[in-house]
């Protein structure tokens, strides 16, 4: 996703998302630039494996090998009761019709007969929702360890097609961007790649999450771009909101835990977040998050001190003058307002949170 030269930076790049937002690292760039190369436009397409994927599946020899495999495994019939012994006669009569439906994409399979099989290290990982972890009894949940693997297996054919056309692109699992020079080129590429995915790979494109737009208007893996002559990587707005939601959960003022335990949980969360989003080129965003986090923590500490007498004593112990300590401790304002006061900033400085082991997001070390 990096822009490598001045000429590309001056161009208003357009981004065509050919499949849902939500990528393998940046693919090698072709020496060709911009839209589909003229060679890709005028060259007669070769019979690549991706072009004949369903055709190869329906080949007579492939079907014979599949039937032999079922026989070797002593496969049992499905809900229709069709056994391997009955299948050859049925296939002679109905195969041309079934094959035509498969090739045209109109084939509708019957329901699958469920057979309970113990699941392995990946499909039993479970799902966490609202702080609770529940078991996964069926299917592969979005974000599971197996999901990216299956996406890479299926979409490897898409990578080859994009490289054959000379496109610049980036993909991670089922999320990817294709970069061209103009809106018109983006719309043309979107249409052709969507056709490739649906007709050749038999996949469904999420039209609601796919679009043609400038990079600054889209996000990819939590990142976006800032416009201008010198584009910079920035953290997408939704990623910042998710970060704040995670911090709110860990710093909730009603949680009855010590500040040391709270700091331990925060450290694990923030170190991971910083390790991923430290790649951004907008340090001011991380600095703002640091200030917001310290205010959250001061607010939680003020809540824990509870009463005016306790608050006054804590402020005095931390070097706050008598008058300022009395004024702050007796303030009618709530914890969030007080957390931004001069007294709390002096009593609970940055060094205090550093001593607890809470990492700074603006510090990439």
C-alpha positions in Angstrom: 0.0 0.0 0.0 3.0 2.3 0.1 3.4 5.0 -2.6 7.0 4.8 -3.9 7.6 7.8 -6.2 6.6 11.4 -6.7 4.6 10.8 -9.9 2.3 8.4 -8.1 1.9 10.8 -5.2 0.8 13.6 -7.5 -1.9 11.4 -9.1 -5.2 11.0 -7.3 -5.2 7.3 -6.8 -8.5 5.5 -6.9 -9.1 2.3 -5.0 -11.3 -0.6 -6.2 -12.3 -3.0 -3.5 -13.2 -6.2 -5.4 -14.3 -8.0 -2.3 -15.3 -7.3 1.4 -13.3 -4.9 3.6 -12.1 -6.3 6.8 -5.0 -9.1 3.2 -1.6 -10.8 2.8 1.2 -8.2 2.8 1.7 -6.1 -0.2 2.1 -8.1 -3.3 5.1 -7.5 -5.6 4.5 -4.5 -7.8 4.4 -4.9 -11.5 6.6 -2.7 -13.7 3.5 -1.6 -15.5 1.4 1.3 -13.9 -2.1 2.4 -13.8 -5.1 0.6 -15.3 -5.1 -2.7 -17.0 -2.1 -2.9 -19.2 -2.6 -2.8 -23.0 -1.1 -6.3 -23.2 -3.8 -7.6 -20.8 -6.4 -5.9 -22.9 -5.4 -7.2 -26.3 -3.8 -10.5 -25.5 -5.9 -13.5 -26.0 -6.5 -15.1 -22.6 -4.6 -18.4 -22.1 -6.5 -21.4 -20.7 -5.2 -20.7 -17.2 -6.3 -23.1 -14.4 -8.4 -20.4 -12.8 -10.4 -20.0 -16.0 -11.4 -23.7 -16.1 -11.7 -24.4 -12.4 -15.3 -25.7 -12.5 -14.8 -27.3 -15.9 -11.9 -29.3 -14.4 -14.0 -30.3 -11.4 -16.6 -31.7 -13.8 -14.1 -33.6 -16.0 -14.9 -37.3 -16.4 -11.6 -38.5 -15.0 -11.9 -36.2 -11.9 -15.4 -37.6 -11.2 -14.1 -41.1 -11.5 -11.4 -40.5 -9.0 -13.8 -38.8 -6.6 -16.1 -41.9 -6.8 -13.2 -44.2 -6.2 -12.2 -42.2 -3.1 -15.7 -42.4 -1.7 -15.7 -46.2 -2.3 -12.3 -46.5 -0.6 -13.6 -44.6 2.4 -16.7 -46.7 2.5 -18.8 -43.6 2.3 -22.4 -43.8 3.5 -25.4 -42.3 1.6 -26.7 -38.9 2.3 -30.3 -37.9 3.0 -31.4 -39.2 -0.5 -30.2 -42.7 0.3 -28.0 -42.9 -2.8 -25.3 -45.5 -2.2 -22.1 -45.8 -4.2 -23.5 -49.0 -5.8 -26.5 -47.1 -7.2 -24.6 -44.0 -8.2 -23.2 -45.2 -11.6 -26.6 -45.9 -13.1 -28.0 -42.6 -11.8 -25.0 -40.7 -13.2 -25.5 -42.1 -16.7 -29.0 -40.8 -16.8 -28.7 -37.4 -15.0 -25.1 -36.3 -15.3 -25.4 -34.1 -18.4 -28.2 -32.1 -16.6 -26.2 -31.8 -13.4 -23.0 -30.8 -15.2 -24.8 -28.0 -17.1 -26.2 -26.7 -13.8 -22.7 -26.8 -12.2 -21.1 -24.9 -15.1 -23.9 -22.3 -15.2 -23.9 -21.8 -11.4 -27.6 -22.8 -11.1 -27.1 -26.1 -9.3 -28.8 -26.3 -5.9 -27.5 -29.1 -3.7 -29.7 -31.0 -1.3 -29.3 -30.5 2.5 -26.2 -32.1 3.9 -26.5 -35.1 6.2 -25.0 -34.1 9.6 -22.4 -36.4 11.1 -20.9 -35.4 14.4 -17.1 -35.5 14.3 -14.8 -34.3 17.2 -13.3 -31.0 16.2 -9.4 -30.2 16.5 -6.7 -27.0 18.2 -8.6 -24.4 15.9 -12.4 -25.0 15.5 -13.0 -25.2 19.2 -11.4 -21.8 19.9 -14.8 -20.4 20.9 -16.2 -16.9 20.5 -16.0 -13.9 22.9 -18.9 -11.6 23.0 -19.6 -8.9 25.6 -16.9 -10.3 27.7 -18.2 -13.8 27.7 -16.7 -16.8 25.9 -19.0 -19.3 24.4 -18.4 -22.6 22.6 -18.6 -23.0 18.8 -20.7 -26.0 18.0 -20.9 -25.5 14.3 -19.4 -23.6 11.4 -16.2 -21.4 11.4 -16.8 -18.1 13.1 -15.6 -14.9 11.5 -12.0 -14.2 12.7 -11.3 -17.8 13.7 -7.8 -19.1 13.0 -9.0 -21.3 10.2 -10.8 -18.6 8.3 -7.7 -16.8 6.8 -6.2 -20.1 5.8 -9.3 -21.1 3.8 -9.5 -17.7 2.2 -5.9 -17.8 1.1 -6.4 -21.3 -0.5 -9.5 -20.1 -2.5 -8.2 -16.6 -3.4 -4.8 -17.7 -4.6 -6.4 -17.9 -8.0 -7.4 -14.2 -7.7 -3.8 -13.2 -6.9 -2.6 -14.9 -10.0 -5.2 -13.2 -12.1 -4.4 -9.8 -10.8 -0.6 -10.4 -11.4 -1.4 -11.6 -14.9 -3.2 -8.3 -15.6 -0.4 -6.2 -14.1 -2.4 -4.7 -11.3 -1.1 -3.2 -8.1 -3.0 -4.7 -5.2 -2.8 -5.9 -1.6 -4.8 -8.7 0.0 -5.2 -10.3 3.4 -7.5 -13.3 3.6 -10.8 -12.1 2.0 -10.0 -8.4 2.3 -8.2 -6.6 -0.4 -7.6 -3.4 -2.4 -6.7 -2.8 -6.0 -5.0 0.5 -6.9 -5.5 2.3 -10.2 -5.2 5.9 -11.4 -8.8 7.0 -12.1 -12.4 6.5 -11.1 -13.2 5.3 -14.5 -10.4 2.7 -14.4 -11.5 1.7 -11.0 -15.1 1.1 -12.1 -13.9 -1.0 -15.1 -11.6 -3.1 -12.9 -14.3 -3.5 -10.3 -16.7 -4.9 -12.9 -14.2 -7.3 -14.4 -12.9 -8.6 -11.1 -16.4 -9.1 -9.8 -17.2 -11.1 -12.9 -14.1 -13.2 -12.4 -15.0 -13.9 -8.8 -18.6 -14.9 -9.5 -18.2 -16.6 -12.8 -14.8 -18.3 -12.5 -14.4 -18.9 -8.7 -18.1 -19.2 -8.0 -17.8 -16.7 -5.1 -20.3 -14.1 -3.9 -19.1 -10.5 -3.7 -20.3 -8.4 -0.8 -21.5 -5.3 -2.8 -22.3 -3.4 0.4 -18.6 -3.4 1.5 -17.1 -3.1 -2.0 -16.6 0.3 -3.6 -14.5 2.5 -5.9 -13.1 5.5 -4.0 -10.0 7.4 -3.2 -7.8 5.7 -0.6 -8.4 8.5 2.0 -12.1 7.6 1.9 -11.6 3.9 2.6 -9.9 1.7 5.2 -7.9 -1.5 5.1 -7.0 -3.6 8.1 -7.6 -0.6 10.4 -5.5 1.9 8.3 -6.3 4.6 5.9 -4.5 7.4 4.0 -4.3 11.1 4.5 -4.6 13.2 1.4 -2.2 15.8 0.0 1.0 15.7 -2.0 2.7 13.5 0.5 0.2 10.8 1.5 0.6 9.4 5.0 -0.7 6.3 6.7 -3.2 7.0 9.4 -5.3 4.9 11.8 -8.9 4.5 10.5 -11.6 6.2 12.6 -13.3 2.9 13.4 -10.1 1.4 14.7 -9.7 4.4 17.1 -13.3 3.9 18.3 -12.6 0.2 18.9 -9.4 1.1 20.8 -11.4 3.5 23.0 -14.1 0.9 23.6 -11.4 -1.6 24.8 -9.9 0.9 27.1 -13.3 1.9 28.5 -13.9 -1.7 29.4 -10.6 -2.0 31.2 -10.8 1.3 33.0 -14.4 1.3 34.0 -14.7 3.2 37.3 -17.2 0.6 38.7 -14.7 -2.3 38.5 -13.7 -3.3 42.0 -10.0 -4.1 41.2 -6.8 -2.5 42.3 -4.9 0.0 40.1 -2.0 -2.5 39.9 -4.3 -5.2 38.4 -5.9 -2.6 36.1 -2.4 -1.6 34.9 -1.5 -5.2 34.2 -4.5 -5.7 32.0 -4.0 -2.4 30.2 -0.4 -3.2 29.6 -1.2 -6.4 27.7 -3.9 -4.6 25.6 -1.9 -1.5 24.8 1.4 -3.3 23.9 -0.5 -5.3 21.3 -2.3 -2.3 20.0 0.8 -0.2 19.8 2.8 -3.0 18.1 0.2 -3.1 15.3 -0.8 0.6 14.8 2.7 2.0 15.5 3.0 1.6 11.7 0.9 4.8 11.2 2.5 8.1 10.3 0.2 10.3 12.5 1.8 10.4 16.0 -0.5 13.1 17.2 -3.4 10.5 17.2 -1.5 8.3 19.5 -0.6 11.2 21.7 -4.3 12.2 22.0 -5.1 8.6 23.0 -2.4 8.7 25.7 -3.9 11.9 27.2 -7.4 10.5 27.0 -6.3 7.3 28.7 -4.6 9.1 31.6 -7.7 11.1 32.1 -9.7 7.9 32.3 -7.3 6.5 34.9 -7.3 9.7 37.0 -11.1 9.6 36.9 -11.1 5.9 38.1 -8.6 6.7 40.9 -10.7 9.7 42.0 -13.7 7.5 42.2 -11.8 5.0 44.3 -10.8 7.7 46.8 -14.6 8.1 47.4 -15.0 10.7 50.1 -13.8 14.3 50.5 -11.6 13.6 53.5 -9.8 10.7 51.8 -9.4 12.8 48.6 -8.0 15.7 50.5 -5.4 13.5 52.3 -4.3 11.8 49.1 -3.8 15.1 47.4 -1.8 16.5 50.3 0.3 13.4 50.4 1.1 13.9 46.7 2.4 17.5 47.2 -0.8 19.5 46.5 -1.1 22.7 48.5 -3.7 22.9 51.3 -6.0 25.4 49.6 -5.9 23.7 46.2 -6.4 20.3 47.8 -9.4 21.5 49.8 -10.9 23.2 46.8 -10.5 20.1 44.6 -11.7 17.6 47.2 -14.8 19.6 47.9 -15.7 20.2 44.3 -19.2 19.3 43.3 -18.1 18.2 39.8 -18.0 14.6 38.8 -14.8 12.4 38.4 -14.4 13.0 34.6 -14.4 16.8 35.1 -12.0 16.6 38.1 -9.7 14.2 36.2 -8.8 17.2 34.0 -8.1 19.6 36.9 -4.6 21.0 37.7 -4.5 19.2 41.1 -5.0 15.7 39.5 -2.5 16.4 36.8 0.1 17.3 39.5 -0.8 14.5 41.9 -1.0 11.8 39.2 1.6 12.8 36.6 2.8 10.8 33.6 5.6 9.4 35.7 3.1 7.8 38.1 1.5 5.8 35.3 4.9 4.9 33.9 5.8 3.4 37.3 2.7 1.2 37.1 4.1 -0.3 33.8 1.4 1.3 31.6 3.0 1.8 28.1 2.6 5.0 26.2 1.0 4.6 22.8 3.0 7.5 21.4 6.3 5.8 22.4 7.2 3.2 19.8 10.1 1.8 21.8 
